[in-house]
């Protein structure tokens, strides 16, 4: 029998990365009390590192969706795999040329030269897509989080540089 309610444990697990990062910053603040200049410099570095990690953890937390959707997502060595009840597939992250958020913010659409893979935003393991999408050249994760927070029927989030329209300079 646990002394902590299950809902509280689930919330603490979700926020654990943010809390651990803030604890690192708090330790840095505590080290500032030292009279040794070197320890104070280390403390300032710990504060900055902890706050930076907390910001990243908070963004990753915003990426997470509480609802459950069918299917399982895995990201292993640059390969995104989706195993759904009716559909599924594999996509190499380096092969992705377009990233869309469709169905009013409910589905990721990854487009390659050969195929299109649809992944529910709330599928099990879809949190790993945050780090995978962050590797796409030129994709701003702030735009992705804004798209998740303010869903539209369909939104293009990223195009490969080779697919972007070329703007000609006016002479």
Rosetta silent file (secondary structure, phi, psi, omega in degrees, C-alpha in Angstrom):
SEQUENCE: XXXXXXXXXXXXXXXXXXXXXXXXXXXXXXXXXXXXXXXXXXXXXXXXXXXXXXXXXXXXXXXXXXXXXXXXXXXXXXXXXXXXXXXXXXXXXXXXXXXXXXXXXXXXXXXXXXXXXXXXXXXXXXXXXXXXXXXXXXXXXXXXXXXXXXXXXXXXXXXXXXXXXXXXXXX
SCORE:     score description
SCORE:     0.000 S_00000001
   1 L     0.000  128.653 -178.167    0.000    0.000    0.000 S_00000001
   2 L   -90.119  143.306  178.231    1.399    3.330   -1.050 S_00000001
   3 L   -82.761  -12.415 -178.893    1.239    6.371    1.200 S_00000001
   4 L  -107.872  133.440 -178.888    1.017    8.663   -1.828 S_00000001
   5 L   -60.681  144.572 -177.494   -2.146    8.850   -3.888 S_00000001
   6 H   -59.612  -36.579  179.392   -1.810    7.389   -7.418 S_00000001
   7 H   -64.478  -40.084  179.508   -2.865   10.672   -9.087 S_00000001
   8 H   -67.556  -39.649  177.550   -0.151   12.550   -7.214 S_00000001
   9 H   -62.705  -40.920  178.917    2.451    9.920   -8.135 S_00000001
  10 H   -64.687  -42.096  178.192    1.471   10.196  -11.803 S_00000001
  11 H   -64.733  -42.966  178.670    1.752   13.996  -11.672 S_00000001
  12 H   -63.654  -37.556  177.000    5.126   13.804   -9.942 S_00000001
  13 H   -64.242  -41.868  179.704    6.380   11.360  -12.582 S_00000001
  14 H   -63.585  -39.995 -176.233    5.290   13.697  -15.372 S_00000001
  15 H   -92.846    5.009 -173.010    6.982   16.688  -13.742 S_00000001
  16 H   -59.982  -39.321 -178.658   10.037   14.776  -12.464 S_00000001
  17 H   -67.110  -40.630  177.694   12.411   16.084  -15.133 S_00000001
  18 H   -65.671  -45.616 -178.858   11.408   19.697  -14.465 S_00000001
  19 H   -64.142  -39.422  178.447   11.641   19.208  -10.706 S_00000001
  20 H   -64.988  -39.494  178.376   15.059   17.552  -10.935 S_00000001
  21 H   -66.093  -40.330  177.316   16.362   20.425  -13.064 S_00000001
  22 H   -68.199  -32.867  175.776   15.035   22.982  -10.592 S_00000001
  23 H   -65.377  -37.326  175.833   16.637   21.010   -7.755 S_00000001
  24 H   -62.012  -42.977  177.228   19.965   21.297   -9.592 S_00000001
  25 H   -64.444  -40.041  178.278   19.473   25.067   -9.768 S_00000001
  26 H   -63.246  -39.004  175.610   18.558   25.174   -6.073 S_00000001
  27 H   -62.857  -38.680  176.509   21.776   23.320   -5.257 S_00000001
  28 H   -62.135  -39.944  177.268   23.618   25.949   -7.304 S_00000001
  29 H   -64.643  -40.128  179.461   21.981   28.705   -5.256 S_00000001
  30 H   -63.090  -38.145 -179.580   23.025   26.914   -2.065 S_00000001
  31 H   -69.709  -17.924  177.525   26.660   26.734   -3.251 S_00000001
  32 L   -66.495  -16.210  178.754   26.690   30.520   -3.703 S_00000001
  33 L   -73.922  -13.474 -178.455   26.847   30.779    0.103 S_00000001
  34 L   -66.179  151.808  177.117   30.396   29.444    0.021 S_00000001
  35 L   -89.121   -7.729  179.679   33.299   31.814    0.655 S_00000001
  36 L   -85.822  124.762 -177.077   35.378   30.082   -2.019 S_00000001
  37 H   -62.624  -38.981 -179.817   35.212   31.931   -5.351 S_00000001
  38 H   -61.577  -44.493  178.940   35.700   28.725   -7.374 S_00000001
  39 H   -63.822  -36.824  177.812   32.722   27.042   -5.652 S_00000001
  40 H   -65.494  -38.559  177.443   30.615   30.140   -6.342 S_00000001
  41 H   -65.318  -42.747  176.326   31.492   29.970  -10.043 S_00000001
  42 H   -60.757  -40.761  178.366   30.536   26.283  -10.092 S_00000001
  43 H   -62.094  -41.929  178.472   27.271   27.227   -8.375 S_00000001
  44 H   -64.316  -38.460  177.046   26.501   29.857  -11.015 S_00000001
  45 H   -64.711  -41.511  178.357   27.151   27.276  -13.734 S_00000001
  46 H   -63.498  -39.122  178.416   24.832   24.819  -11.952 S_00000001
  47 H   -62.534  -48.810 -178.997   22.100   27.467  -11.747 S_00000001
  48 H   -63.307  -43.040  179.670   22.336   28.255  -15.459 S_00000001
  49 H   -64.476  -45.611  179.784   22.465   24.576  -16.419 S_00000001
  50 H   -62.034  -41.762  179.084   19.532   23.668  -14.188 S_00000001
  51 H   -68.047  -38.651  177.029   17.378   26.500  -15.522 S_00000001
  52 H   -64.183  -43.988  177.927   18.223   25.589  -19.120 S_00000001
  53 H   -66.160  -35.385  177.779   17.377   21.941  -18.519 S_00000001
  54 H   -64.792  -39.333  178.016   14.165   22.953  -16.742 S_00000001
  55 H   -63.163  -46.034  177.741   13.127   24.999  -19.778 S_00000001
  56 H   -62.606  -41.122  179.864   13.753   22.049  -22.110 S_00000001
  57 H   -65.811  -38.138  178.801   11.917   19.690  -19.763 S_00000001
  58 H   -65.996  -39.900  176.452    8.973   22.074  -19.564 S_00000001
  59 H   -63.943  -42.222  178.482    8.773   22.248  -23.368 S_00000001
  60 H   -64.002  -36.179  177.913    8.907   18.455  -23.560 S_00000001
  61 H   -65.832  -38.707  177.046    6.153   18.331  -20.930 S_00000001
  62 H   -65.800  -27.026  179.162    3.982   20.661  -23.042 S_00000001
  63 H   -70.944  -28.303 -177.510    4.488   18.259  -25.958 S_00000001
  64 L   -70.248  141.277  176.159    2.929   15.407  -23.955 S_00000001
  65 L  -117.458  135.473 -176.956   -0.814   14.744  -24.330 S_00000001
  66 L   -76.530  -27.558 -178.915   -2.856   13.145  -21.547 S_00000001
  67 L   -69.283  157.353  179.905   -5.417   11.513  -23.799 S_00000001
  68 L  -107.361  131.135  176.324   -4.765    8.028  -25.084 S_00000001
  69 E  -118.868  158.353 -178.421   -4.781    7.243  -28.785 S_00000001
  70 E   -70.250  148.966  174.152   -4.328    3.847  -30.393 S_00000001
  71 E   103.647  167.090 -178.961   -0.891    2.652  -31.359 S_00000001
  72 E  -130.424  136.077  178.051    2.690    2.741  -30.159 S_00000001
  73 E  -111.791  136.444  173.759    5.496    5.038  -31.326 S_00000001
  74 E  -131.601  140.087  173.486    9.179    4.172  -31.102 S_00000001
  75 E  -123.182  113.365 -178.187   12.166    6.273  -32.096 S_00000001
  76 E  -131.842  117.672  175.748   15.366    4.262  -32.374 S_00000001
  77 L    48.993   48.885  175.196   18.539    5.603  -33.987 S_00000001
  78 L    80.908    5.759  176.846   16.767    8.066  -36.248 S_00000001
  79 E  -111.094  124.131  177.918   13.992    5.695  -37.302 S_00000001
  80 E   -96.359  124.533 -179.563   10.435    6.569  -36.336 S_00000001
  81 E  -119.094  135.628  174.461    8.173    3.524  -36.053 S_00000001
  82 E  -127.020  123.449  178.046    4.417    3.574  -35.558 S_00000001
  83 E  -112.444  101.305 -178.228    2.525    0.390  -34.777 S_00000001
  84 L  -105.730  169.065 -179.510   -1.201    1.090  -35.017 S_00000001
  85 L   -68.913  -29.064 -179.450   -4.237   -1.159  -34.835 S_00000001
  86 L  -120.935  -28.323 -179.404   -5.029   -0.660  -38.527 S_00000001
  87 L  -132.260  174.640  177.349   -2.044    1.187  -39.985 S_00000001
  88 E   171.986 -179.379  178.062    1.586    1.718  -39.233 S_00000001
  89 E   166.347  179.218 -178.660    4.974    2.130  -40.773 S_00000001
  90 E  -128.299  139.756  178.411    8.591    3.122  -40.494 S_00000001
  91 E  -140.263  129.819  172.540   10.227    6.388  -41.533 S_00000001
  92 E   -77.627  133.545 -177.189   13.866    7.386  -41.351 S_00000001
  93 H   -59.799  -33.919  178.389   14.176   10.855  -39.863 S_00000001
  94 H   -70.973  -15.557 -179.932   16.650   11.823  -42.575 S_00000001
  95 H   -91.795  -11.888 -177.623   14.099   10.909  -45.257 S_00000001
  96 L   -69.099  128.238  178.846   11.347   13.197  -43.949 S_00000001
  97 L  -113.038  -16.687  177.589   10.732   16.099  -46.328 S_00000001
  98 E  -145.432  144.204  174.382    7.530   17.509  -44.800 S_00000001
  99 E  -129.415  124.531 -178.970    5.997   17.604  -41.324 S_00000001
 100 E  -125.471  154.806  168.857    2.331   18.492  -40.884 S_00000001
 101 E  -117.255  113.567 -172.394   -0.104   18.633  -37.980 S_00000001
 102 E  -121.675  178.973  179.022   -3.531   17.605  -39.302 S_00000001
 103 L    57.917   46.129  179.530   -6.998   16.615  -38.047 S_00000001
 104 L    56.311   44.792  176.403   -7.300   19.670  -35.789 S_00000001
 105 L    77.273   19.549 -177.456   -4.021   18.919  -34.040 S_00000001
 106 L  -102.028  -14.734 -172.597   -4.710   15.212  -33.510 S_00000001
 107 E  -141.661  133.570  169.967   -2.319   13.613  -36.032 S_00000001
 108 E   -83.862  140.784  174.707    1.272   14.085  -37.180 S_00000001
 109 E  -123.530  111.273  179.254    1.773   13.596  -40.914 S_00000001
 110 E  -103.217  122.868 -175.916    5.338   12.749  -41.918 S_00000001
 111 E  -110.439  129.968  171.625    5.952   12.850  -45.655 S_00000001
 112 L  -118.232  179.856  178.616    8.896   11.181  -47.403 S_00000001
 113 L   -66.705  -27.582 -176.234    9.590   10.757  -51.100 S_00000001
 114 L  -101.415  -29.969 -171.667    8.049    7.248  -50.994 S_00000001
 115 L  -151.037  170.411  175.033    5.329    7.320  -48.356 S_00000001
 116 E  -124.460  129.656  179.876    3.212    9.235  -45.886 S_00000001
 117 E  -116.334  125.815  177.578    3.029    8.151  -42.247 S_00000001
 118 E  -104.339  127.251 -179.166    0.200    9.305  -39.978 S_00000001
 119 E  -128.231  124.283  175.553    0.847    9.140  -36.221 S_00000001
 120 E   -61.735  139.089 -178.095   -1.713   10.142  -33.565 S_00000001
 121 L   -61.465  -34.257 -175.550   -0.371   12.923  -31.342 S_00000001
 122 L  -100.426   18.865  177.683   -1.453   11.071  -28.202 S_00000001
 123 E   -66.759  153.608  179.796   -0.188    7.602  -29.161 S_00000001
 124 E   -61.431  129.657  179.192    1.807    5.754  -26.543 S_00000001
 125 L    85.549    2.816 -177.887    5.474    6.765  -26.748 S_00000001
 126 L   -70.460  -10.967  175.755    4.813    9.820  -28.915 S_00000001
 127 L   -61.482  -28.337  179.697    6.747   11.969  -26.426 S_00000001
 128 H   -66.175  -18.342  178.930    9.912   10.655  -28.085 S_00000001
 129 H   -67.633  -23.785  178.977    8.923   12.562  -31.227 S_00000001
 130 H   -57.835  -51.326 -179.516    9.857   15.846  -29.488 S_00000001
 131 H   -69.269  -33.657  178.345   13.555   15.002  -29.573 S_00000001
 132 H   -67.101  -46.281 -179.780   13.269   13.483  -33.051 S_00000001
 133 H   -65.503  -30.689  179.698   11.556   16.559  -34.498 S_00000001
 134 L   -63.158  -19.380  179.983   14.138   18.816  -32.841 S_00000001
 135 L   -83.641   -9.994  179.312   16.740   17.276  -35.167 S_00000001
 136 L   -72.257  125.533 -175.211   14.962   18.531  -38.303 S_00000001
 137 L   -63.949  117.313  176.680   17.046   21.354  -39.765 S_00000001
 138 L    93.949   -5.127  178.853   15.232   24.669  -39.427 S_00000001
 139 L   -80.596  127.059  176.815   12.245   23.436  -37.408 S_00000001
 140 L   -95.027  119.431 -177.963   11.445   25.715  -34.496 S_00000001
 141 H   -66.321  -25.687  175.514   10.052   23.703  -31.595 S_00000001
 142 H   -62.568  -36.802  177.035    8.264   26.822  -30.336 S_00000001
 143 H   -67.408  -37.461  178.914    6.193   26.728  -33.552 S_00000001
 144 H   -65.402  -45.281  179.441    5.398   23.053  -32.978 S_00000001
 145 H   -65.000  -38.034  177.214    4.263   23.721  -29.404 S_00000001
 146 H   -64.451  -39.135  178.675    2.159   26.689  -30.568 S_00000001
 147 H   -65.426  -36.922  177.495    0.523   24.475  -33.202 S_00000001
 148 H   -69.317  -37.207 -178.653   -0.324   21.899  -30.538 S_00000001
 149 H   -74.610  -29.432 -177.831   -1.744   24.562  -28.210 S_00000001
 150 L  -127.342   77.347 -174.188   -3.821   26.248  -30.950 S_00000001
 151 L   -66.646  147.311  174.470   -4.989   23.496  -33.329 S_00000001
 152 L  -127.127  168.671  179.592   -6.156   24.200  -36.853 S_00000001
 153 L   -56.359  -42.765  176.918   -7.644   21.794  -39.433 S_00000001
 154 E  -156.007  142.867 -178.984   -4.197   21.368  -41.026 S_00000001
 155 E  -146.004  131.124  173.780   -0.879   23.110  -40.604 S_00000001
 156 E   -84.441  121.475 -178.640    2.476   22.727  -42.336 S_00000001
 157 E   -97.457  -32.164 -174.846    5.148   22.830  -39.642 S_00000001
 158 E  -156.377  139.743  171.562    8.290   22.095  -41.628 S_00000001
 159 E  -125.281  141.329  175.764    9.478   21.644  -45.176 S_00000001
 160 L   -60.497  144.361 -178.979   12.857   20.300  -46.192 S_00000001
 161 H   -52.804  -30.060  178.999   15.057   23.115  -47.554 S_00000001
 162 H   -72.248  -17.556 -178.733   14.895   21.520  -51.022 S_00000001
 163 H   -98.522   -7.790 -179.256   11.071   21.829  -50.982 S_00000001
 164 L   -73.059  141.949  177.977   10.891   25.453  -49.923 S_00000001
 165 L   -67.304  138.592 -179.317    9.889   27.894  -52.634 S_00000001
 166 L   -86.283  126.882  177.184   12.785   29.947  -53.915 S_00000001
 167 L   -94.632  122.719  179.414   12.244   33.689  -53.684 S_00000001
 168 L   -86.389  138.729  178.522   13.847   35.549  -56.528 S_00000001
 169 L   -72.311  138.025  179.023   15.356   38.929  -55.794 S_00000001
 170 L   -79.085  135.435 -177.915   13.645   41.774  -57.583 S_00000001
 171 L   -92.815    0.000    0.000   15.902   43.604  -60.001 S_00000001
